[in-house]
Amino acid sequence: MDDIRPLLPTKPTRFMDQLRECMRAKQLAYRTEKTYCGWVVDFIRFHNKQHPSTLNAQHIDEYLSHLAVHRNCSVNTQKTALNSLVFLFQQFLHQDVGDLAFTPSTRPRILPTVFSHREAMSVLSQLDGIYRVIASLMYGSGLRVMEAVRLRVQDVDFEACCLFVRESKGMKSRRTLLPHTLIPKLKAQIALVIALHRRDMEEGYGEVYLPNALAKKYPNAPKEPAWQYVFPSPGRAVDPRSGVIRRHHLGEQQVQRKVKEALKAAGIFKKASCHTFRHSFATNLLRAGADIRNIQELLGHKELSTTQIYTHVVGIHERGVKSPLDVSLSDEFDAYESFNSKLQNEIKEPEMNYIVALAV
C-alpha cells in the first residue's frame, strides 16, 4: 500500500507533518509529497538542522550549488530540489525567494535506454501470468509501472480499444492505446477479479481504496466491481489510514523484481527496467511516423520537450545514413556492375546515332 498516504494527526504540531498537511491541502500527488519532503529534510540537514523559517534565498543558493558542484547531480535532479524548496518557502512559509543565483548543474541528460522489438518480445516471453500482461501494457500502451498496477476495471474500454489512466504523475488523467492482442487476456483477468470480489463480499470485505475526494463523492463506490483493481494483491491488508481491511493492488516492487529476472533470463544486459518498456513504446511510435504531439498525449507529458528526447534516441542510422564499414563486398560488386553497365551503354549510344545518320 505504498501509494496510500499515512494518516496525519488531527492538529499536527511537528514541522514536517504541518508541511505534509499543506501539501495535501494543495492536492499534491502522494509521490510528489514524498519527493518534496525528502528534499526538504536533506536541505535542513545540509544547514545543520536549522529551522527553515530562519533560512532565506542565500541558503537555497548554497544548497543547490552544492548539489551541482559536489554531488554532481543531473539538471532534472537539481530542478526537483529547486521545486521542493520553492514550495517550502513560498507556499508553506509564505516567503518570497526572489531571484536565485545558484550554480546550475551541467551534467548532460542521459538518453533513455530502449528495447528493439525483438528484445522487448524476448523479455515478455520470460514472464508468466499477470506479470506478462502488466509488462505487455507497459510496452503496448506506454504505461508506467504504477499506472499499470493501479488500473481499475472501469478504466479498460474494450469497445473503444483504449485505457483510461487515472490521476497519474502530476495528477493528470489521460487515455492511451489498448493493444488488440491483450483484449482476451484482460477480459479473462477481469472475470477473475469479479469472482474474487464476489468472494470477498461474501466474507464481509470487498472494499477497495479510493482517494478521499472520490470516497466522499461516491460513498458506495469502494464496494462496486467497477472500482476494483485489475491486478489485485493475493491477500487482504489493513489500510493504515482507516484500519479497514481491504484488497489493494499488486505492488510495483513485485513487478519490478519479475522484470529484472526476465531481463537476465532473456540475456538482455542493457541498463533496463520496467520503464524501458515505456521508452520503447514511444520510440516505436516515432519510428512508425506518429506525430510527436500525439505521442506526447499518449504518454501524458506536460511539456513537448519531454517527449522530444525520443527524437534523439531515434538516431541518424534510422534516417538512411549507413556506415562505410557496413558496406559489404557484394554491395561493392553490385555498385561496380551497375557502373560498368551504364558506361557500356554510354559508349554504344554514339555508334547507334552514327548508323542512323548513314541510313538517312
Wavefront OBJ file of the C-alpha trace (Angstrom):
o trace
v 0.000 0.000 0.000
v 2.828 2.342 -0.860
v 0.528 4.823 -2.626
v -1.826 5.327 0.344
v -0.915 8.397 2.370
v -0.326 7.756 6.110
v -2.862 9.456 8.368
v -1.700 12.752 9.889
v -2.560 13.967 13.415
v -5.789 15.987 13.657
v -3.798 19.063 14.672
v -0.204 18.416 13.607
v 2.470 20.143 15.687
v 5.626 18.715 14.109
v 7.090 20.808 11.289
v 7.129 18.031 8.672
v 3.558 16.974 9.499
v 2.417 20.572 9.067
v 4.227 20.698 5.723
v 2.537 17.452 4.616
v -0.843 18.859 5.648
v -0.174 21.922 3.458
v 0.772 19.692 0.510
v -2.423 17.685 0.865
v -4.475 20.869 1.050
v -2.839 21.892 -2.249
v -3.732 18.417 -3.624
v -0.182 17.386 -4.490
v 0.205 13.767 -5.559
v 1.467 11.465 -2.822
v 4.664 10.714 -4.733
v 5.295 14.444 -5.095
v 4.683 14.821 -1.363
v 7.259 12.136 -0.535
v 9.782 13.569 -3.004
v 9.413 17.154 -1.759
v 9.619 16.091 1.889
v 12.798 14.140 1.147
v 14.472 17.198 -0.368
v 13.290 19.467 2.464
v 14.774 17.102 5.067
v 18.064 16.992 3.118
v 18.064 20.805 2.892
v 17.565 21.116 6.667
v 20.365 18.627 7.376
v 22.704 20.452 4.988
v 22.207 23.601 7.063
v 22.934 21.818 10.354
v 19.264 21.261 11.202
v 18.399 24.946 11.416
v 14.675 25.649 11.299
v 13.690 26.630 7.721
v 11.956 29.782 8.971
v 15.415 31.135 9.899
v 16.795 30.472 6.407
v 16.490 32.518 3.200
v 17.251 32.588 -0.536
v 21.002 32.618 0.065
v 20.724 29.282 1.873
v 18.765 27.883 -1.085
v 21.541 29.031 -3.458
v 24.208 27.393 -1.295
v 22.350 24.100 -1.174
v 21.504 23.932 -4.888
v 25.078 24.876 -5.817
v 26.318 22.101 -3.525
v 24.136 19.599 -5.395
v 25.642 20.641 -8.732
v 29.290 21.054 -7.720
v 29.854 18.416 -5.046
v 27.159 15.809 -5.683
v 27.300 16.101 -9.488
v 23.524 15.815 -9.720
v 21.709 15.997 -13.044
v 19.779 19.013 -14.310
v 16.463 17.287 -13.579
v 17.507 16.328 -10.041
v 18.542 19.887 -9.259
v 15.268 21.138 -10.747
v 13.266 18.789 -8.498
v 15.182 20.020 -5.445
v 14.502 23.627 -6.512
v 10.764 22.960 -6.907
v 10.686 21.361 -3.452
v 12.295 24.373 -1.793
v 10.202 26.901 -3.713
v 7.100 25.117 -2.412
v 8.517 25.114 1.128
v 9.294 28.823 1.185
v 6.537 30.317 -0.970
v 3.572 28.012 -0.379
v 4.220 26.956 3.218
v 6.396 29.626 4.884
v 4.989 32.429 2.664
v 8.443 33.862 1.985
v 9.298 35.149 -1.481
v 12.618 33.670 -2.608
v 13.151 36.302 -5.315
v 15.824 35.763 -7.977
v 18.070 32.851 -7.095
v 21.740 32.759 -8.110
v 22.843 29.155 -7.611
v 25.326 27.280 -9.791
v 23.307 25.314 -12.359
v 24.074 21.674 -12.983
v 25.931 20.990 -16.225
v 25.700 17.212 -16.187
v 24.084 16.282 -19.515
v 20.849 14.389 -19.637
v 21.361 10.705 -20.435
v 19.350 9.324 -23.334
v 16.831 6.691 -22.245
v 17.571 3.024 -22.869
v 15.176 1.364 -25.316
v 14.484 -2.190 -26.439
v 14.371 -3.312 -30.028
v 11.080 -5.068 -30.773
v 12.859 -8.415 -30.681
v 14.379 -7.633 -27.273
v 11.040 -6.483 -25.847
v 9.277 -9.641 -27.016
v 12.140 -11.752 -25.683
v 11.735 -10.237 -22.204
v 7.942 -10.644 -22.338
v 8.355 -14.316 -23.247
v 10.201 -14.864 -19.957
v 7.229 -13.587 -17.924
v 4.128 -15.537 -16.936
v 0.551 -14.779 -15.926
v -0.389 -11.291 -14.809
v 3.238 -10.160 -14.849
v 3.357 -10.753 -18.589
v 0.077 -8.853 -19.046
v 1.349 -5.914 -16.969
v 4.653 -5.747 -18.865
v 2.743 -6.007 -22.155
v 0.680 -2.968 -21.133
v 3.849 -1.020 -20.370
v 5.205 -1.858 -23.832
v 1.962 -1.801 -25.829
v 0.243 1.142 -24.097
v 3.172 3.185 -22.777
v 2.133 2.832 -19.137
v 4.372 3.475 -16.162
v 4.520 0.504 -13.795
v 2.469 2.384 -11.175
v -0.167 3.198 -13.799
v -0.421 -0.437 -14.846
v -0.894 -1.856 -11.342
v -3.403 0.883 -10.433
v -5.737 0.193 -13.364
v -9.337 -0.334 -12.284
v -11.959 -2.437 -14.036
v -13.813 0.576 -15.445
v -10.566 2.035 -16.832
v -10.445 -0.648 -19.539
v -12.648 0.250 -22.527
v -12.834 -2.802 -24.790
v -15.229 -1.169 -27.268
v -13.034 1.866 -27.920
v -9.795 -0.135 -27.501
v -8.345 2.356 -25.046
v -7.276 2.664 -21.418
v -8.136 5.489 -19.049
v -5.110 6.359 -16.913
v -6.483 7.946 -13.762
v -4.715 10.816 -11.939
v -1.213 9.748 -12.884
v 2.020 11.709 -12.497
v 1.237 15.356 -11.808
v -2.396 14.408 -11.032
v -3.166 14.307 -14.775
v -5.543 11.793 -16.369
v -5.339 10.639 -19.978
v -6.387 7.990 -22.490
v -3.973 5.701 -24.272
v -3.978 2.714 -26.612
v -5.226 -0.756 -25.697
v -3.490 -3.363 -27.894
v -5.999 -5.700 -29.570
v -3.803 -8.687 -28.733
v -4.284 -8.077 -24.994
v -8.095 -7.922 -25.049
v -8.709 -11.688 -24.474
v -6.220 -11.806 -21.585
v -7.628 -8.666 -19.964
v -11.192 -9.946 -20.273
v -10.146 -13.190 -18.583
v -8.289 -11.252 -15.866
v -11.287 -9.004 -15.161
v -13.550 -12.073 -14.925
v -11.211 -13.429 -12.221
v -11.275 -10.061 -10.435
v -15.099 -10.012 -10.374
v -15.171 -13.557 -8.969
v -12.573 -12.653 -6.315
v -14.510 -9.522 -5.369
v -17.711 -11.547 -5.050
v -15.964 -13.928 -2.653
v -14.557 -11.015 -0.619
v -18.051 -9.539 -0.355
v -19.445 -12.866 0.855
v -16.773 -12.930 3.561
v -17.672 -9.416 4.733
v -14.972 -7.473 2.914
v -14.771 -6.261 -0.699
v -13.861 -2.588 -0.194
v -11.116 -1.033 -2.299
v -9.134 2.127 -1.600
v -10.371 5.369 -3.164
v -8.836 8.853 -2.834
v -10.646 10.988 -0.256
v -12.483 13.185 -2.765
v -13.905 10.182 -4.651
v -14.736 8.287 -1.462
v -16.760 11.252 -0.194
v -18.493 11.857 -3.514
v -19.324 8.176 -4.086
v -19.642 6.512 -0.641
v -20.759 3.176 -2.134
v -18.067 3.089 -4.832
v -15.398 1.192 -2.804
v -17.566 -1.960 -2.927
v -18.583 -1.684 -6.575
v -16.965 -4.090 -9.089
v -16.126 -1.203 -11.461
v -13.696 0.299 -8.937
v -11.797 -2.917 -8.199
v -8.176 -3.164 -9.295
v -7.496 -5.163 -12.460
v -4.375 -6.591 -10.796
v -5.294 -7.136 -7.123
v -2.867 -8.326 -4.466
v -3.118 -12.010 -3.469
v -4.181 -11.174 0.088
v -6.097 -8.549 2.035
v -4.355 -5.998 4.276
v -5.221 -3.333 6.852
v -5.437 0.205 5.464
v -3.007 2.253 7.639
v -5.249 5.325 7.463
v -8.626 3.885 8.379
v -7.943 0.448 9.828
v -10.304 -1.075 7.235
v -9.272 -4.455 5.816
v -9.022 -4.119 2.040
v -7.561 -5.819 -1.008
v -5.062 -3.449 -2.594
v -3.380 -3.671 -5.993
v -0.287 -5.709 -6.775
v 2.886 -3.992 -5.578
v 5.166 -2.174 -8.014
v 8.245 -3.790 -6.493
v 6.888 -7.251 -7.247
v 6.554 -6.346 -10.929
v 9.993 -4.713 -10.995
v 11.567 -7.817 -9.473
v 9.915 -10.112 -12.026
v 11.019 -7.903 -14.933
v 14.577 -7.851 -13.595
v 14.577 -11.663 -13.516
v 13.130 -11.775 -17.048
v 15.856 -9.453 -18.358
v 18.516 -11.777 -17.006
v 16.780 -14.877 -18.394
v 16.466 -13.227 -21.828
v 20.162 -12.346 -21.883
v 19.500 -8.598 -22.063
v 22.395 -6.780 -20.421
v 21.323 -3.207 -21.103
v 20.655 -0.967 -18.119
v 16.937 -1.655 -18.431
v 13.915 -1.713 -16.143
v 10.116 -1.590 -16.294
v 10.343 1.980 -17.581
v 12.343 0.805 -20.609
v 9.105 -0.667 -21.986
v 7.518 2.809 -21.889
v 10.554 4.358 -23.619
v 10.357 1.641 -26.275
v 6.643 2.333 -26.821
v 7.439 5.976 -27.603
v 10.393 5.293 -29.904
v 8.496 2.626 -31.851
v 5.630 5.063 -32.469
v 8.130 7.696 -33.593
v 9.799 5.254 -35.986
v 6.383 4.374 -37.399
v 5.790 8.037 -38.267
v 3.387 9.001 -35.463
v 3.061 12.728 -34.788
v 5.121 13.723 -31.767
v 2.207 15.647 -30.232
v 0.067 12.510 -30.367
v 2.864 10.630 -28.621
v 3.023 13.401 -26.015
v -0.700 12.970 -25.358
v -0.472 9.176 -25.107
v 2.429 9.405 -22.652
v 0.805 12.166 -20.608
v 3.773 14.544 -20.815
v 3.024 18.104 -19.763
v 5.790 19.603 -21.915
v 6.551 18.687 -25.530
v 10.267 18.985 -24.735
v 9.968 15.902 -22.515
v 8.675 13.869 -25.455
v 11.267 15.290 -27.847
v 14.039 13.386 -26.061
v 12.918 10.361 -28.092
v 13.815 12.119 -31.337
v 17.441 11.849 -30.186
v 17.021 8.148 -29.416
v 15.851 7.558 -32.995
v 19.305 8.330 -34.408
v 20.755 9.121 -37.813
v 21.209 5.416 -38.610
v 17.436 5.263 -38.917
v 17.357 8.108 -41.453
v 19.099 6.111 -44.175
v 22.678 7.019 -43.216
v 24.959 3.981 -43.437
v 28.465 3.451 -42.079
v 31.070 2.739 -44.815
v 32.218 -0.277 -42.790
v 28.762 -1.812 -43.158
v 29.042 -1.818 -46.972
v 29.693 -5.475 -47.837
v 31.858 -6.764 -50.711
v 28.700 -7.819 -52.522
v 27.397 -4.248 -52.274
v 30.664 -3.020 -53.776
v 30.461 -5.611 -56.595
v 26.833 -4.658 -57.330
v 27.831 -0.999 -57.461
v 30.718 -1.806 -59.838
v 28.471 -3.877 -62.140
v 25.891 -1.081 -62.235
v 28.556 1.496 -63.092
v 30.151 -0.749 -65.751
v 26.787 -1.435 -67.400
v 25.980 2.271 -67.504
v 29.396 3.024 -69.023
v 28.942 0.405 -71.775
v 25.562 1.913 -72.718
v 27.093 5.374 -72.981
v 29.816 4.015 -75.328
v 27.283 2.272 -77.573
v 24.888 5.217 -77.905
v 27.100 7.326 -80.272
v 27.589 4.294 -82.592
v 23.829 3.865 -82.776
v 23.391 7.511 -83.664
v 26.072 7.258 -86.380
v 24.366 4.272 -88.027
v 21.048 6.101 -88.042
v 22.717 9.118 -89.662
v 24.171 6.966 -92.513
v 20.790 5.411 -93.150
v 19.292 8.833 -93.618
l 1 2 3 4 5 6 7 8 9 10 11 12 13 14 15 16 17 18 19 20 21 22 23 24 25 26 27 28 29 30 31 32 33 34 35 36 37 38 39 40 41 42 43 44 45 46 47 48 49 50 51 52 53 54 55 56 57 58 59 60 61 62 63 64 65 66 67 68 69 70 71 72 73 74 75 76 77 78 79 80 81 82 83 84 85 86 87 88 89 90 91 92 93 94 95 96 97 98 99 100 101 102 103 104 105 106 107 108 109 110 111 112 113 114 115 116 117 118 119 120 121 122 123 124 125 126 127 128 129 130 131 132 133 134 135 136 137 138 139 140 141 142 143 144 145 146 147 148 149 150 151 152 153 154 155 156 157 158 159 160 161 162 163 164 165 166 167 168 169 170 171 172 173 174 175 176 177 178 179 180 181 182 183 184 185 186 187 188 189 190 191 192 193 194 195 196 197 198 199 200 201 202 203 204 205 206 207 208 209 210 211 212 213 214 215 216 217 218 219 220 221 222 223 224 225 226 227 228 229 230 231 232 233 234 235 236 237 238 239 240 241 242 243 244 245 246 247 248 249 250 251 252 253 254 255 256 257 258 259 260 261 262 263 264 265 266 267 268 269 270 271 272 273 274 275 276 277 278 279 280 281 282 283 284 285 286 287 288 289 290 291 292 293 294 295 296 297 298 299 300 301 302 303 304 305 306 307 308 309 310 311 312 313 314 315 316 317 318 319 320 321 322 323 324 325 326 327 328 329 330 331 332 333 334 335 336 337 338 339 340 341 342 343 344 345 346 347 348 349 350 351 352 353 354 355 356 357 358 359 360
